[in-house]
Amino acid sequence: MASYHLSVKTIKRSAGRSATAAAAYRVGERIECQREGRVHDYTRKQGIEETFILTPKDAPDWAQDRSRLWNEVEASETRRNSVTAREWELALPSEISAEDRSQITRDFAQELVSRYGVAVDVAIHAPHRDGDQRNHHAHVLTSTRKLEAGGFTAKTRVLDSAKTGGVEIEQMRGLWAELQNRALERVGEAERVDHRSLEKQREAAQERGDTLSAEELDRDPELKLGPAANSMERRAKVMAERQGREYAPVTERGAVVHAARQARAAFREMRERLDIARETYGIEREAGQGRVSAGLAALRAATSKERGERNPEDFRERLAGVVGRSRDQDDTPKPEGRNYARERLKEIMEKDAGRDGQSAVHKLDGHSENDLGEEAARPSRTPVPRQRQGRSDDIAREDRKPSVNERLKDMLNKPRERLEIEDERKQDKDQEVEKERDIDRDPGLSH
């Protein structure tokens, strides 16, 4: 599934870092730092898919030379504890193409140029060969000063200030979520990302009355594994895949993260089935089916193994297949008053029971298999006395099993409290009958 990640970090001299080294490492090039007199050579680095530089319109031509650009950045800062660059780390959706990933990264970088007037150096990285193959990401390195025709000028204090920095970063986080969601929508993906915190997402879901989403979001943020634990878990996954067994976490952090992901996957699966059932029920009701028939169709659709391949365009065709109807059959004239959903249910019961169609119809009509056997074995020429026949009819009505429709309607129409009361009355009645039978069998009372 698509996941959201955007983090902002600073390149500080006080931490022993430099803009030239950071740029060389991310783009996989060789840059000589003139201020330090050091050469940063990362030309052997692999996994770099694309790099490019974006600058304001009136920027000098030398800004397109990466080595010159970042050496000018270092030269513009004179303090020992200066912040020379700022890095925006972006997670890219694996569901879209490489071209789309490049385009949304470029759009985000262009917004940084237009909004703050800085120089931007972009490097798009592929997933690590031994890691999660969905981990496409980009490193967007920006200057901390505006780049104008004469070179670097004033600092971008709007991002440094405690009052405005958080607001600006939150707006850029929202822009990055919007760019991803547009790209996902263009390729027909149903997944969406959200830049807001879990608490804010949960509050928004409660305001719009989406109880299920609110419950799903009522959880703690996922624990970060860290480099060491992540490496161990990654090796454990590869080993489990090679040995053909199920992956089991090998660290405590990995176990917590794995359990949380499994719980979220189970919740999403349950919600997907519920959505399928609701949609199926609505379509069946619109088609003229009763509540029971529509409910049965909804249950079958929700439990179908084909649910993972659900597509909005062919949903109605597959739904018709679930209940035994297709569009071609719908175009065929049918006799009025014929219940096709009921006939389809009879066929299902016939297959499950391994009996003929007469048995399935008999069950749906409310009779038991014993009744069917007795009727089949009873000679049609032997008359039954009227008094005895009336008593047999009463016994048959008492012993007759309620039909599927009767039982479902009864369960749907009765509240839980009423069912419990009736169960208690039935138990009391059965106890009274047993007492009367015991009294009749008592030899002391017989004459």
N, C-alpha and C positions, 0 to 999 in steps of 0.2 A: 504494500500500500504506500501511497505518497506520504512523506513525512516532511515536517517543516524544520529548518535550521538556519538561523542567521546569527552570527556572533561578530562583535566588533572588538578588535584588539589594537593596542598601540605599540609602535616600535620606539623604545626608549633607549637613550644612551646610558642612562643610569643603570639599566639592566644588562649592559654590555652588548647591545645590539646596534645594528646600523641598517639604514635603508638600502644601501648597495648590496649587502649580504642577503637581506630579505628578498630583494627583487631577483638576484641571481639564482637563489635556491628555488623560488616558485616558478620561474620560467625556464629553468634548466640551461642557463647560459654562463658565460665567463665575463665577470665585471671586475675591473680593478678599482679599488677604492683609493682615490687620490688623497683623501684626508688621513687615512690610516696607513697608506702605503702597502695594503694587502690585496691579494688577488683571490677572489671568490669564484672558484671554477666548479660548476655543477652541470657540465655538459654531458656527463654520463647518466644523469637522472632520467628515468623512464616514466611513462604514464602521462606525459603532457600532451594533450590533444590539440590545444590551440592557445595562442597568445596574441594580444593586440594592445595598443596604446590609444587612449582617447584624451584629447585636450580641448580647451576652449577655442573658439574661432580665431581669436587674435593672438594665440600662442605662437612663439617663435618656432622656426622649422627644426631647430636642434632638439626640440622636445620629443620628436619621434625616434631619436637615438637613445636607446634604453640606458646605455652606460653614461652618456652625457646627462641625461635627465636626472638620474638618481645621484650622480656626483654633484650636480647643481643643487639638489635638495639638501645634501649634506653641507655644502658650502654656505647655504642660506641660514643655517643654524649655528650660532656661536656659543651657546651655553653648554656646559658639560652634561646637564640633565635634560637636554631638549628632547621633545617628542618629534622625531623626524618624519614619521609616516604613520598611517592608519590602515589597518587591514580589515576588510569585510569578508568573512568566510561564509560561503553560500552552499547549501545542499541543493543539488539539481535533481528533478524528478527522473527516475529511470523509465517511467512509462512513456515518455516522449522521445523523439528522435534526437540525434546529435545536433542536427541543424536547428531544431527548436530550442535545445538547451543553449546553444551558442547565441541565438537571437534574444532570448529573455535575459541572458547575462549581459549582453551588449546594451539592451534597453535599460537595465538597472544601472550599469556603469555610466551611460549617457545622462541619466537623471542625476547622478552624483556630480558630473561635470557641470550640468546646467544649474543645479541648485547651489553648489558651493564654489564653483569656479576653480576647481583643483585639477591636477593631472591624475589620470587613472591608468594603471597598468594591470591587465587582466591575464590570468592563467587558468585554463580549464583542465582539470585533471580527471583521468579515468580511474575506475576502482582499482585497488591494489590486486595483484594477481592471486594472492593468497587470502584476500578478504572478501567481504560481501560485494558481489558483483553489481549491486544496485547503488553503490556508494559513489555516484558521480558528484563532483563538487567543483567549486571555483574559488580562487583566491583573487580578491580585488584589492590591490594596493594603491592607496591614494596619498598625495602630498598633504601636509597640514597647512600649507600656505597657498594662497591664490596664485595662479599662473597667468600673467598678463604679457603684453607685447615685450616689455622690458625684462621679463624674468619673474621670479617669485617675489611676491610682495607681502601683504598682511596675512596674519594667522586667521584661520577659520574658527574664531572664538565661539561661534554659535554651537559647535559640537563639543567644545571644551567646558563651557559653563555648566554648573550644576543645575541651574534653572531651565536652560533651554536644551542642553545636550540630550537628556532623556526623552524629551518630547520629539526632537528631531529624529532620533534613532527609532522611536516607536513608529513614526510616520513612514520611515524607510522600510521598516519591517512589514508594515501594511502594504506598501507598494510591492515588495517582493512576493508576498502571498498572492496579491492580485495578479501579478504577471504569471505565476505558476498556475493558478486556477484557470486563467484564460487559455494557457497552453494545453492543460489537461482537458478542458472543454472542447477545444478544437479537434483533438484526436478521439473524442468520444468516451473519455474516461469519466466514471462516476465519482471517483475519489476527489476530495478537495483538501486543501491545507488551511490551517488557521494560525495566525501569528499571535493570537491573544493567549493569555494564561488560562489554565484549566478552570480556575475560579471564575474568571470573567466569562468564559464560554458557558459554564454551568448556569451562571446568573442569566445570561441571554436566553438559554434554552428554557429556563423556568418562566421567564417573562412571556415567551411565545407559546407556553403550554406544552412543550415537548418534554414529557416526563421521562421517556426512555433515554433521550440524549442526556438529560440532566443526571440520571442515574449512572450512565456510562462514564460521564465526566467527573463523577464523585470519587476521585481516586487521587493518590499522591503522584507527583511527577516521577517519571521513570528515572531510576538510579543510574548515574553515569558509571560505566565500568572502569574507565581509566586505561592508559596504554598497556600496562602489564596484564591486567585481568582480561582485557579485550583480546590480547595476543594469545593467551592461554585458551580462552573460549573458542577463538577462531581455529586453533589447531585441533581442539577437541571435536569441533563440527566436521572438519575435513577428515579426521580419522574415523568418525562414526559413519560418514558417507562412504568411505572406502571399504569399511568392514560390513556395510549393509545393515547397520543397526540404528536404533533411535538415539538421537543426540541427548546426552545427559550433562548438565553443567558440572564443571570441575572446581569452581570457586563459589564462595558464598554470595558475592555480588552477582555472579552469573546466574545462580539459582534464583535470586530475587527477581532479576530482570526477566528471566525465562518464564517464571510463573506469572508475572504481570502481563507479559505478552500473550501467553496462552489464555489468560482470563479475558483479555480484551478481544482476542480472536473468537472465543466462545460467545461472548456477548454480541459481537457483530454478526455471527452466524445465526444466533437466535433472532436478532432483530431483522435480518434479511428474510428469514422464514416467515416471520410475522407480517412483514410487508407483502410478501408473495401471497399469503393467505388472505389478507385484507383486500388486495387488488383482485384476486380470484373471486372472492365472495361478492364484491361489487359488480364484477362483470357478469357473473351468473345470475344475480338478482335482476340486473338490467335485461338479461336475455329471457326473463320470465320464469326462472326456476324458483322453487319454494325455498324456504329457509334451510330445511334439512338437506335438500339436494345441493344447494349452494355451499352449505357448510362442509358436506362430504367432499365436494370438489376442491374446496379451499384446503382441507386437511391433506388430500392427496397431492396437491401442488406444493404445499409447504414441505412435505416429507419426501418429495421426489429427488432422486439422485442427480437429476439434470439441473438442479437449482443453480449450480455454479455457472452455468452457461446462459443465464437469463439475459436477454437482450430486449430493450423496449420495443424494437421494431418487429420482432417475431414473437412477442409474448402471447398475443392472442392465438397465433397458430399453434404454439406448443400447449397452450391452455386447452385449446380444442382437442388436442391429442390426449390430454389427461382424462377428460370426461367422455372420450369416445366420439367426439364430433370434429369435423374438419370443415373448412370453407366450401370445399366441393360438395360435401354432403348437405351443407346449409342451402346451397343453390338448388338441390333436388327437392321437388314437391313432396310433402309428407302429409299423411292423413291427419286431420284435426283431432285434438284430444289425446295424442300419443305422447307419453312421457319417456323421452329418450334417456334422460339421466337415470331413471329408475331401471330401465332395461339394461343400461350399462352396468349398474350396480349388481343386477342379477347375474350378468356374465362374470363379473369379478368374483362373486360368491361361488359360482359354479366352478371356476378354475381353482379357487382355494380349497373347496370341499372335495373336489374330485368326483362330484356327483353329476347327474344329468340335469338338464334345464328344469325339469319338473320339480326336483328337490329345491333348487334355488328359488323358484317362484313360490313354492309352498312356504319356505321360510319367510320370504318377504310379506306374504299374505298373513303371517301371524301363526302358523301351525308348526308343530314340532315334527321331527323325523319319525317319531313313533306314531303320530297321527297319520302321517303319510303311509307308513307301513300297514297300519290297521285298515285304512281305507282301501289300499291296494289288495289286501288279503280278504276283505269282507265280501262274501258272495252277494251279488246284486239281486239274486232271485229269492234269497231267504228273507221273508218279512220279519220285521222286528215289532214286538208288541208296542202299542202306543205309550203305555205307562212306562215300560222299560226304556223305550226310545227317548222319552222326555227326560228321564233320569240320566241317560247316557249323554244327552246333549248338555245337561247342566254340568256334568263332570268334565266333559270336553272343554266347555267354556272356562271352567276353573283351571284345568290343566294346560290350556292353550297358552303358549308363550307369546308375549306381546311382540308386535312387529317392530322392525328397526325404526320406522317412522314414529310409531307410538312411543317407544322408549326415548328417542331423541327429543320429541316434542315435550314429553313429560319432564325430562331433565331440564330442558331449556325454560319451561314455564314455571317450574316450582322453585321457590327460593330454598336456600340451604336449611334454614330453620324449619321449614315445613317438612322437608324430607326427613330431618332428624326426628321430628315429632311423630311422623307416620311410622318410622322404623321402631320407635319405642312402643307405639300402639300395637304394631304387628307382633312384637316380642311378647307383650302382655297377653295378647289374644292367643298366641301359641301356647303360653304357659297355662292359661285357663283350660284350653282344650286338653292338654296333657293331664291336668288334675281331674277333669271329668272322666277321662278314659281310665285313670287309676281307680277312681271310685267305682266305676262299673265293673272293674276286674276284682274288686275286694270280695272275697267269698263270704265275709261276715255280713254283707248287706244283701246278698242274693237270697231269694225265697224259693 
